[in-house]
Amino acid sequence: MKVLHVITDLGVGGAEQQLRLLLRRLPVHCEVLTLTGPGPVAEGIEADGTPVGHLGMTGTRDLTALPRLTRLIRDGGYDLVHTHLYRACVYGRIAARLAGVRAVVATEHSLGDAVIEGRRLTRGVRTLYRATERLGTATVAVSDTVAARLRRWGVPEQRIHVVPNGIEAHRFGFDPAARALVRTRLGLPLDAFVVGGAGRLVPGKRFDVLVRAVTQLPGVHLLLAGAGPEREMLRRMAQQFGSGDRIHLLGERDGAVGGALHGAADDPGTTGPDIPGLLSAIDVFVSPSPDEAFGLAVLEALASGLHVLYGSCPAVDELPADQAPGARHFGPHVHELATALRELRREGPGRLPVPPVVRRYDITRSAEALMSVYEQAVAGAPARRGSPAAVPPPQGRPAALPAASVSLPDPSRSPEPSPLSNR
């Protein structure tokens, strides 16, 4: 089986890292294509042995990408096209249908109640999503919560397959030597109570709530890994509350599935920890986002034996409480988080045994479940239409496309991501 993965980009994000982990375990020939530039995760995927190409879209409304994507799919002889992230799903499903590939799987990574990858769920976004979803064979939801949202949107039950995200749990195991090393390098007292967080620094993640809560707790330090448009605002907030020396913005970190990649810390001359090192160094992990599709960062923290406070985590909430005894939900207000942190500090949380929820979401099981979806999609799809090799169009003119089987909205009319972006 020959599979093409189409993804919007391979920058920092949980969907991109999840794709890399799956590619290592899928027993089929895979290739990856991004709509825009390759991004930092592309280097890791290529180092693992999977080729990565890109269309070089000049913007999210560059419709010339559609005929180019169609030609690439048609000429590649793929048995199945797998799309990831909203823009790639819209363009990829259309292109696969035009290219004659009838086995098309799409993974829905980030469908929230009010946003999808930061795009407000307007009528136009819903219409475009549903119209292109019908061109595919199957839609994969990363949690039961996302599957329920898809059903409410009108996606037929038989087209929805739940394949949870997965992690490599052994990579996040607690390391006491790393704990001491990271704290020493960051100038943190070895006996300090340290809170941690990781993710894109965007409004939808609500890291302002975390920063405000820590400023109310004298002597408590925060290690926050990630980059994004709110970084400077969070830095100014910490300084405003007189806590600039206790709020450590580490930038993008290496080693995260749901978090970030390598980058610089606040001090350009300082080398910050990777995510496993960060998790070993802290005492409590906080994920304040109120609207998640899965919750990879929470699982990584649980794999390190940490107590976790979270605003939303379907990976935990969909299971009985005994599957993740160290995870606790908190409300949306700063005082609720501050109170929970104060209680844990008083108790002296210590490290916990790795809970059953971590073993449940092993990446190998995710790859096996996804392979089952592939096999069903290929077995149920009509034979691939034969098409002559595409002739490159004259320079400056897009290739003519075969007639589509359905009338679709213009992808360029989908709104840009809002400031609520989860990526």
Residue pairs with C-beta under 8 A, 6 or more apart in sequence:
1 28
1 29
1 79
1 80
1 374
1 378
2 28
2 29
2 31
2 76
2 77
2 78
2 79
2 80
3 26
3 28
3 29
3 30
3 31
3 78
3 79
3 80
3 81
3 82
3 374
4 30
4 31
4 32
4 33
4 73
4 76
4 78
4 80
4 81
4 82
5 19
5 23
5 30
5 31
5 32
5 33
5 82
5 83
5 84
6 32
6 33
6 34
6 35
6 69
6 81
6 82
6 83
6 84
6 88
6 91
6 92
6 95
7 15
7 16
7 19
7 32
7 33
7 34
7 35
7 83
7 84
7 85
7 88
8 34
8 35
8 36
8 84
8 85
8 86
8 87
8 88
9 16
9 34
9 35
9 36
9 37
9 38
9 39
10 16
10 19
10 32
10 34
10 38
10 39
10 40
10 41
10 42
10 45
10 52
11 39
11 40
11 41
11 423
12 39
12 40
12 41
12 200
12 227
12 252
12 260
12 261
12 423
13 41
13 200
13 423
14 109
14 165
14 257
14 258
14 259
14 294
14 296
14 297
15 84
15 85
15 107
15 109
15 110
15 423
16 39
16 41
17 41
17 256
17 257
17 258
18 109
18 165
18 166
18 257
18 296
19 32
19 41
19 45
19 84
20 41
20 44
20 45
20 48
21 166
21 167
21 168
21 257
21 363
22 166
22 363
22 366
22 367
22 370
23 30
23 32
23 45
23 48
23 50
24 48
25 363
25 364
25 367
26 367
26 370
26 371
26 374
27 371
28 371
28 374
30 50
31 50
31 51
31 52
31 53
31 76
31 78
32 42
32 45
32 50
32 51
32 52
32 53
33 52
33 53
33 54
33 55
33 69
33 72
34 42
34 52
34 53
34 54
34 55
34 88
35 54
35 55
35 57
35 65
35 69
35 87
35 88
35 91
36 54
36 55
36 56
36 57
37 54
37 56
38 52
38 54
40 261
40 262
41 261
42 52
42 54
45 52
46 52
53 72
55 65
55 68
55 69
55 72
57 65
60 87
60 412
60 414
60 416
61 411
61 412
63 410
63 411
63 412
64 398
65 91
66 91
66 94
66 95
66 401
66 411
67 393
67 398
67 399
67 400
67 401
68 398
68 399
69 91
69 92
69 95
70 95
70 98
70 99
70 399
70 401
71 99
71 390
71 399
73 81
73 95
73 96
73 99
73 101
74 98
74 99
74 100
74 387
74 390
75 389
75 390
78 101
79 101
79 103
79 378
79 384
80 101
80 103
80 104
80 105
80 374
80 377
80 378
81 92
81 95
81 96
81 101
81 103
81 104
81 105
82 104
82 105
82 106
82 107
82 374
83 89
83 92
83 93
83 96
83 104
83 105
83 106
83 107
83 136
84 106
84 107
84 109
85 109
85 110
85 117
86 110
86 116
86 117
86 119
86 129
86 414
87 411
87 414
89 106
89 108
89 129
89 132
89 133
90 128
90 129
90 132
90 411
90 414
91 411
92 104
92 106
93 104
93 106
93 132
93 133
93 135
93 136
94 132
94 135
94 404
94 408
94 411
96 104
96 135
96 136
97 104
97 135
97 404
97 405
98 401
98 402
98 404
99 387
100 384
100 385
100 386
100 387
101 384
102 137
102 381
102 382
102 383
102 384
102 385
103 137
103 374
103 377
103 378
103 380
103 381
104 135
104 136
104 137
104 138
104 377
105 136
105 137
105 138
105 139
105 140
105 373
105 374
105 377
106 133
106 136
106 138
106 139
106 140
107 139
107 140
107 142
107 163
108 139
108 140
108 141
108 142
108 146
108 150
108 293
109 117
109 142
109 293
109 294
110 116
110 117
110 293
110 422
110 423
111 141
111 146
111 149
111 150
111 293
112 121
112 149
112 291
112 292
112 293
112 422
113 149
113 291
114 120
114 121
114 291
114 420
115 121
115 204
115 291
115 418
115 420
115 421
115 422
116 125
116 129
117 417
117 421
117 422
117 423
118 202
118 204
118 417
118 418
118 419
118 420
118 421
118 422
118 423
119 125
119 414
119 415
119 416
119 417
119 418
120 415
120 418
120 420
122 415
124 409
124 413
124 414
124 415
125 414
125 415
126 153
127 409
128 408
128 409
128 411
128 413
128 414
129 153
130 153
130 154
130 155
131 406
131 408
131 409
132 408
133 139
133 155
133 159
134 406
135 405
135 406
136 159
137 159
137 377
137 380
137 381
138 159
138 160
138 161
138 373
138 376
138 377
139 150
139 155
139 159
139 160
139 161
140 161
140 162
140 163
140 370
140 373
141 147
141 149
141 150
141 160
141 161
141 162
141 163
142 162
142 163
142 164
142 165
142 293
142 294
143 162
143 164
143 165
143 293
143 294
143 314
143 315
143 318
144 162
144 314
144 318
145 293
145 314
145 317
145 318
146 162
146 293
146 294
146 314
147 160
147 162
150 160
151 157
151 160
161 369
161 373
163 366
163 369
163 370
163 373
164 294
164 315
164 360
164 361
164 366
164 369
165 257
165 258
165 294
165 296
165 299
165 315
165 361
165 366
166 361
166 362
166 363
166 364
166 365
166 366
166 367
167 257
167 296
167 299
167 300
167 303
167 358
167 361
167 362
167 363
168 257
168 363
169 303
169 354
169 358
169 359
169 362
171 255
171 276
172 275
172 276
172 279
172 300
172 301
172 303
172 304
173 276
173 303
173 304
173 305
173 354
174 279
174 280
174 304
174 305
174 351
175 276
175 277
175 280
176 280
178 273
178 276
178 277
178 280
178 281
179 280
179 281
180 190
181 277
182 188
182 273
182 277
182 278
182 280
182 281
183 189
183 190
183 192
183 194
183 281
184 190
185 270
185 271
185 273
186 223
186 248
186 270
186 272
186 273
186 281
188 194
188 221
188 281
192 219
192 220
192 221
193 217
193 219
193 220
193 221
193 283
193 284
193 345
194 220
194 221
194 222
194 223
194 281
194 282
194 283
195 210
195 214
195 220
195 221
195 222
195 223
195 282
195 283
195 284
195 285
195 286
195 341
196 222
196 223
196 224
196 225
196 278
196 279
196 281
196 282
196 284
196 285
196 286
196 301
196 306
197 207
197 210
197 222
197 223
197 224
197 225
197 226
197 285
197 286
197 287
197 288
198 224
198 225
198 226
198 253
198 256
198 258
198 259
198 260
198 275
198 278
198 297
198 300
199 205
199 207
199 225
199 226
199 258
199 259
199 260
199 287
199 289
199 297
200 226
200 227
200 228
200 260
200 421
200 422
200 423
201 207
201 224
201 226
201 227
201 228
201 229
201 230
201 231
201 234
201 249
202 228
202 229
202 230
202 419
202 420
202 421
202 422
202 423
203 230
203 419
203 420
204 289
204 291
204 419
204 420
204 421
204 422
205 228
205 288
205 289
205 422
206 288
206 289
206 290
206 311
206 332
207 224
207 226
207 230
207 234
207 288
208 230
208 233
208 234
208 237
209 288
209 332
209 333
209 334
209 337
210 222
210 224
210 286
210 288
210 337
211 222
211 224
211 234
211 237
211 238
211 247
212 237
212 241
212 334
212 338
213 286
213 334
213 337
213 338
213 341
214 220
214 221
214 222
214 243
214 246
214 247
214 341
215 237
215 238
215 241
215 242
215 243
215 246
215 247
216 334
216 338
217 338
217 341
217 342
217 345
219 246
220 246
220 341
220 345
221 246
221 247
221 248
222 246
222 247
222 248
223 248
223 250
223 273
223 278
223 281
223 282
224 234
224 247
224 248
224 249
224 250
225 250
225 251
225 252
225 253
225 256
225 259
225 260
225 272
225 275
225 278
226 250
226 251
226 252
226 253
226 259
226 260
227 251
227 252
227 260
227 263
229 419
231 249
234 247
234 249
235 244
235 247
235 249
235 266
238 244
238 246
238 247
248 265
248 266
249 265
249 266
250 265
250 266
250 272
250 273
250 278
251 260
251 263
251 264
251 265
251 266
251 272
252 260
252 261
252 262
252 263
253 259
253 260
253 261
253 262
253 263
253 272
253 273
253 274
253 275
253 278
254 261
254 262
254 274
254 275
255 274
255 275
255 276
255 277
256 274
256 275
256 297
256 300
257 296
257 300
258 294
258 295
258 296
258 297
258 298
258 299
258 300
259 275
259 296
259 297
259 300
260 275
262 274
263 272
264 272
265 271
265 272
273 281
275 300
276 304
279 285
279 300
279 301
279 304
279 306
280 304
282 306
283 306
283 307
283 344
283 345
283 349
284 306
284 307
284 308
284 309
284 341
284 344
284 349
285 297
285 298
285 301
285 304
285 306
285 307
285 308
285 309
286 308
286 309
286 310
286 337
286 341
287 295
287 297
287 298
287 301
287 308
287 309
287 310
287 311
287 312
287 313
288 310
288 311
288 337
289 310
289 311
289 312
289 422
290 311
290 312
290 332
291 312
291 422
292 311
292 312
292 313
292 314
292 422
293 314
293 422
294 313
294 314
294 315
295 310
295 312
295 313
295 314
295 315
295 316
296 315
298 308
298 310
298 313
298 315
298 316
298 327
299 315
299 357
299 358
299 361
301 308
302 308
302 324
302 326
302 327
302 354
302 355
302 357
302 358
303 354
303 358
305 326
305 351
305 352
305 353
305 354
306 326
306 349
306 351
306 352
307 326
307 327
307 328
307 344
307 349
307 352
308 324
308 326
308 327
308 328
309 327
309 328
309 329
309 330
309 337
309 340
309 341
309 344
310 316
310 327
310 328
310 329
310 330
311 329
311 330
311 332
313 327
313 329
315 357
315 361
316 323
316 324
316 327
316 357
317 329
319 357
319 360
322 356
323 355
323 356
323 357
323 360
324 355
324 356
324 357
325 352
325 355
326 352
326 355
327 355
327 357
328 340
330 336
330 337
330 340
390 399
391 399
392 399
393 399
393 400
417 423
